[in-house]
Amino acid sequence: MLDATPEQVQSMLLQVPVEVLVRITYFISTKDLCHVRLTCRALERSLFNFFSTEFFRKKQFFVWGESLQALIAISEHANFSQCLEHVIIATDAFPDGARPEPDDQHPNRVQVFLQAAADQSSLMATGVFRDMLARALSNLPNLKTVDIRDFNSNTRTRDGVDTTWTSYGSTTLAAATGISLWPEYRPGMAPGGFMPGKRPEITPSKIFQAAVAALAVAQARPEGIEVVVRGSEGLEDSALYVPRHIHDTVDPVLAGLKRLHLTLGGGRLTKYPWSRDLTFTAQFLAQTQNLTWLRLNFMEYQADLSDGLLQQLSLPFLERLELGRVRVHSGTMLRVLAKCAPTLRSLTFRRAAFAVTDRDANGDRRRRRDYVPGWTQFFAALPRKVPDLDLRELDLSMLAHDWPDVGSTLPSQGQWVCFYDPDTKEYTAGRKYSNMPLAQLAKQVTDELRIGSASERTELRASLRVAPVTLQP
């Protein structure tokens, strides 16, 4: 940054405390903030830490030459490279079937579109995407997180409630072509379908593979890797395969991770339909022995694969475990918790179901009315099977119970589990528990569990209420 002139240093505006300046500029738009920073060098220097934290601590890019070149430029900047801690690579791409329409003001839309689409394909196919990413990551001394996502965050409140944090260059490219880029990966629809697909080169799986390889080449050691998808398909099992010839460079990256968030599953979670084994995912997790926080989310229609994967889970320093869209047997989960009990302090289940057997202890088939919901079985057995577990936080939401003759992870109407809050006298879809002995925690959960969704329970209770009788004089 350039030094301020004597006249600027004497400005009355600079006599205002930095905290007050930050508070004032907090309420103006990004464009106006940039104008303020251009007012004088001394003011720009006073606001630099505030500005860089908001706009350069966490930054989103996508697979496009100009976007990646901007990431490289930031990584080679003396000041901004020190600020960037969280690098996001989004899955922005043009939708299949998109057709630019040139006009008098934008006669080159077709050429810009074709070049950008070819650029994305070439970057992925030639490995240049990995090389550019590695170059940037090698120059970020404070890198903590590499994040792959298929959405734009709506936390950019400075410019209005509907403004999002977009990938660098995506709005410029959209304006130049007249076509908005989609961060979501949407599988192609059949003719007549309502939703077109998106370029197949830009998927979370392919970006993840390139990002892990880039971290290895750059010898970067982030604390966390996150794959958070909302509208896309999650990672295929093959995306977590580490070839033997790069183990020596990839393994140190995985060993240094403290945080790993993965969304697994999709149309091809396992490449071959006959394969029901997440071999490569299990091998990948086995190399992350220093994790303290693991989040695994599965796609709904493949959640039964989660049981086999969790059976192989063994992380000696795990403190926080979050599972979403899983369908497991209570015995599997109890064994996982027993292995993690010395260190585990926080447990989350979201959109999860426990499978139950339709046989009793003698091997005879149970009657439907004799089934015990999996969640009740699990929490009843927890203090007995894992007595040394010292949970400080338990977060349960959108749970389901699973009958053997239904076998659905996210069941249809009537199979949801809700909670009865004795304080508010209301039914809720989720409940959080904290700081209580395990036996007390397990009893409170089982006491508050109810079969059926919160809305169904509320409607039923309302229908059973008797209106007060008013006596006529």
SVG drawing of the C-alpha trace seen along z (x, -y; Angstrom):
<svg xmlns="http://www.w3.org/2000/svg" viewBox="-81 -19 87 88">
<polyline fill="none" stroke="black" stroke-width="0.4" points="0.0,0.0 1.2,-3.5 2.0,-5.9 -0.4,-8.8 0.6,-12.4 1.0,-14.9 -2.3,-16.5 -4.1,-13.2 -2.6,-12.4 -3.9,-15.8 -7.5,-15.1 -10.1,-15.3 -11.7,-12.2 -8.7,-10.2 -9.1,-11.5 -12.2,-9.3 -11.4,-6.0 -11.1,-3.1 -13.9,-1.2 -16.3,-4.1 -15.1,-4.2 -15.7,-0.5 -19.2,-0.8 -20.1,-3.7 -18.9,-1.8 -20.6,1.4 -23.9,0.0 -22.9,-1.1 -22.8,0.9 -19.7,2.5 -19.5,-0.1 -19.7,-2.9 -17.1,-1.2 -14.7,-1.1 -15.3,-4.8 -14.5,-5.5 -11.3,-3.6 -10.3,-5.7 -10.8,-8.9 -7.3,-8.9 -4.4,-6.5 -4.5,-7.0 -8.2,-6.1 -7.6,-3.1 -4.9,-1.9 -7.1,-2.4 -9.9,-0.3 -7.6,2.4 -7.9,5.1 -11.7,4.7 -12.0,4.7 -9.7,7.6 -11.4,9.7 -14.8,9.3 -13.8,9.7 -10.6,11.7 -10.6,14.0 -13.1,16.3 -13.3,16.2 -15.2,18.2 -13.9,19.1 -14.9,21.5 -13.4,23.5 -12.7,20.7 -9.3,19.3 -10.0,15.7 -11.4,16.7 -8.5,19.0 -6.0,16.3 -7.6,13.9 -7.0,16.5 -3.3,16.8 -3.0,13.0 -4.4,12.8 -2.1,15.5 0.9,13.6 -0.2,10.3 1.9,9.3 -1.1,8.4 -4.1,10.3 -2.3,13.6 -1.9,13.4 -5.7,12.8 -7.1,15.7 -7.9,18.6 -10.9,20.2 -10.8,21.0 -14.1,22.1 -14.3,23.8 -17.9,23.7 -19.4,25.9 -20.6,23.0 -21.1,23.9 -23.5,23.1 -26.6,25.3 -26.8,27.8 -28.9,26.5 -28.0,22.9 -28.1,20.7 -26.7,17.1 -28.8,14.5 -26.6,11.6 -28.0,8.1 -26.8,4.7 -25.2,4.0 -23.7,7.5 -22.8,8.7 -20.0,11.1 -22.1,13.2 -21.8,16.4 -18.1,16.2 -17.7,15.4 -20.0,18.3 -18.2,20.8 -14.8,19.7 -15.8,19.9 -17.4,23.3 -14.3,24.6 -12.1,23.1 -13.9,25.0 -13.7,28.3 -10.0,27.8 -9.0,26.8 -10.5,30.1 -9.4,32.4 -5.8,31.2 -5.1,30.9 -4.4,27.2 -7.1,26.6 -5.2,28.7 -1.9,26.9 -3.4,23.4 -5.0,24.3 -1.8,25.8 0.1,22.7 -2.3,20.5 -2.5,22.8 1.3,23.0 1.3,19.2 -1.3,19.1 0.5,19.4 -2.7,19.1 -4.9,21.5 -7.3,23.3 -10.1,24.6 -10.7,25.8 -14.4,25.9 -16.3,27.4 -19.9,26.3 -22.8,26.0 -24.5,22.9 -23.9,19.2 -24.1,18.1 -26.8,15.6 -24.9,14.0 -23.9,10.9 -26.2,8.6 -24.2,5.5 -25.8,5.2 -29.3,6.3 -31.1,9.3 -31.3,11.0 -27.6,10.6 -25.3,13.6 -21.6,14.2 -20.9,15.4 -17.8,17.0 -15.2,14.4 -16.0,13.6 -19.3,15.5 -21.5,12.4 -19.2,10.8 -19.3,13.9 -23.1,14.1 -23.5,10.5 -21.2,11.0 -23.1,14.0 -26.6,13.3 -26.8,16.7 -26.6,17.3 -24.2,19.9 -25.5,22.7 -23.6,23.7 -25.9,26.7 -25.2,29.9 -28.5,31.1 -28.6,34.4 -30.1,34.1 -33.8,34.7 -35.5,36.7 -37.0,34.9 -39.9,32.8 -38.4,32.6 -38.6,29.4 -35.0,29.1 -32.0,29.3 -28.7,30.7 -25.3,29.0 -21.9,29.6 -20.8,33.0 -17.1,32.0 -17.9,29.7 -19.1,32.0 -18.2,32.1 -16.4,35.4 -14.1,34.1 -13.3,30.9 -12.7,32.8 -10.2,35.1 -8.3,32.2 -8.4,30.2 -6.9,33.0 -4.1,33.5 -3.5,29.7 -3.1,29.7 -0.5,32.5 1.5,30.8 1.4,27.5 2.4,29.2 -0.4,27.3 -1.7,28.4 -5.2,27.0 -7.1,27.9 -10.2,28.8 -11.7,30.0 -15.4,29.5 -17.8,30.8 -21.2,29.2 -23.8,29.8 -27.4,29.0 -28.8,29.4 -26.1,31.6 -25.1,35.2 -22.6,35.9 -19.2,37.5 -18.9,40.8 -16.9,43.4 -14.3,43.4 -13.7,39.6 -12.0,40.6 -9.6,43.1 -5.9,42.1 -3.7,43.8 -0.7,45.6 1.9,43.4 0.7,40.2 0.2,41.7 3.5,40.2 2.3,36.7 -1.4,37.0 -1.1,38.9 0.5,36.0 -2.4,33.7 -4.9,36.2 -3.0,36.8 -3.0,33.1 -6.7,32.7 -8.6,31.8 -12.0,31.3 -13.6,33.2 -17.2,32.6 -18.3,34.8 -21.5,35.3 -21.5,38.8 -23.8,40.3 -25.5,39.5 -26.6,41.3 -23.3,43.2 -22.1,43.4 -20.7,46.7 -19.6,46.8 -21.0,50.2 -24.6,51.0 -23.7,54.4 -21.1,52.9 -22.5,52.0 -19.1,51.3 -17.6,47.9 -14.1,49.2 -12.3,46.1 -14.2,43.9 -13.2,46.2 -9.6,46.1 -9.6,42.3 -11.1,42.0 -8.5,44.4 -5.8,41.9 -7.4,39.1 -6.4,40.4 -6.1,36.9 -9.6,35.7 -11.5,34.1 -14.6,33.2 -16.2,35.5 -19.5,34.8 -20.9,37.4 -24.1,36.7 -25.5,39.3 -28.0,39.0 -31.4,40.2 -31.8,43.1 -28.4,44.6 -28.3,44.2 -28.3,47.9 -24.6,47.9 -23.8,45.8 -24.0,48.8 -21.2,50.6 -19.0,47.6 -19.5,46.7 -18.6,50.2 -15.0,49.5 -14.8,46.0 -12.0,45.7 -10.8,42.2 -8.9,42.1 -9.1,38.3 -12.7,37.6 -14.5,35.0 -17.4,34.2 -19.4,36.6 -22.3,35.4 -24.3,37.8 -27.0,36.9 -29.3,39.1 -28.0,42.3 -29.8,45.6 -27.8,47.8 -28.4,50.6 -28.3,49.5 -25.6,52.1 -23.3,50.6 -23.7,47.1 -23.1,48.4 -19.8,50.0 -18.8,46.7 -19.5,44.7 -17.6,47.3 -14.5,46.8 -14.8,43.0 -15.9,42.8 -12.6,41.5 -12.7,38.3 -16.2,37.8 -18.1,34.9 -20.7,33.9 -23.0,36.1 -25.5,35.0 -28.1,37.0 -30.1,35.3 -32.6,37.0 -31.5,40.4 -33.1,43.7 -32.2,46.8 -33.0,50.1 -34.7,52.7 -35.0,56.5 -38.3,58.2 -37.1,61.2 -37.1,61.6 -34.3,63.2 -35.6,66.7 -35.6,66.0 -39.3,65.8 -41.0,63.0 -42.4,60.3 -45.8,58.9 -45.9,55.3 -47.3,54.1 -44.4,55.6 -41.7,53.7 -39.6,51.4 -38.5,48.3 -34.8,48.2 -34.2,44.9 -35.8,46.3 -33.6,49.4 -30.5,47.3 -30.9,44.8 -32.1,47.6 -28.9,49.5 -26.5,46.5 -25.6,46.1 -25.2,49.9 -23.1,50.5 -21.0,47.3 -20.8,46.3 -17.7,44.2 -19.2,41.9 -19.2,38.3 -21.4,36.4 -21.6,32.7 -23.9,32.0 -26.6,34.1 -28.4,32.7 -31.4,34.7 -33.5,33.4 -35.8,34.8 -35.4,38.4 -37.4,41.4 -38.1,44.9 -37.8,47.8 -40.1,50.8 -38.7,53.9 -41.5,54.2 -41.0,50.6 -37.2,50.2 -37.2,46.5 -34.6,44.1 -36.6,41.0 -40.0,42.5 -43.4,41.5 -46.1,39.8 -46.6,41.4 -43.1,42.8 -41.3,39.7 -40.1,39.3 -40.8,36.1 -40.1,34.8 -42.5,33.6 -41.1,30.6 -42.5,30.8 -41.7,27.1 -43.5,25.6 -46.0,28.5 -45.3,28.5 -44.1,31.1 -40.9,30.4 -39.0,32.0 -35.7,31.6 -34.3,31.4 -30.9,30.4 -29.5,31.8 -26.4,30.6 -24.4,31.1 -26.1,34.0 -25.0,37.5 -25.4,40.1 -28.0,42.1 -30.1,39.0 -29.6,38.0 -30.7,41.3 -33.8,41.4 -34.9,37.9 -34.6,38.6 -36.6,41.8 -39.2,40.1 -39.7,37.3 -39.6,39.4 -42.9,39.7 -43.9,41.7 -45.2,39.4 -44.3,36.0 -44.6,32.9 -47.3,31.5 -49.3,34.8 -49.0,34.8 -50.1,31.1 -53.0,31.7 -54.1,34.8 -53.9,33.0 -55.9,30.1 -58.6,32.4 -58.9,34.0 -59.4,30.8 -62.9,30.1 -64.1,26.5 -65.3,25.0 -69.0,25.2 -70.8,21.9 -74.0,22.1 -76.8,20.1 -78.6,17.9"/>
</svg>
